Amino acid sequence: MRGKLSKLLEMPMEIFTEVACYMTPEDLMNLARTSAGLRELLMSKSSKRVWEAARTVQATIPPCPSDLSEPQYADLLFGKGCSVSVLVRP
């Protein structure tokens, strides 16, 4: 990763995690989209606590459904794509 964001992955993981816990799920989704390194880190199972904390930052978000991961749930709520397919019959 190049540029200013490369410093995020150079800091101790405990500090990055502490900072990330104050972000909203939408912020985490946007951050994960900035580089492969941040995507790998934020989409890993070890980041579950960060996503759970982010959900509590935005207190109006209901708990994550059991059939979705925290990042999947955030993408469902804040993603720009549509995850519903429609079958059109002639």
WOGIUR-V51362 format. One line per field, one symbol per residue. ss: DSSP state (h for helix, s for strand, l for the rest). phi: phi as a letter, one per 40 degrees, with the letter a starting at -180 (. if undefined). burial: + if it has 16 or more other C-alpha atoms within 10 Angstrom, else -. A space follows every 50 residues. Layout:
ss = ???
phi = ???
burial = ???
//
This chain:
ss = lllllhhhhhllhhhhhhhhllllhhhhhhhhlllhhhhhhhllhhhhhh hhhhhhhllllllllllllhhhhhhhhhllllllllllll
phi = .bgccccccccddccdccccccccdcccccccccaccccdcccccccdcc cccccccbccccdccccbcdcccccccbcccbbbbbcbcc
burial = -------------------+++++++-++-++----+++--++---+--+ ++++++-------+-----++++++---------------
//
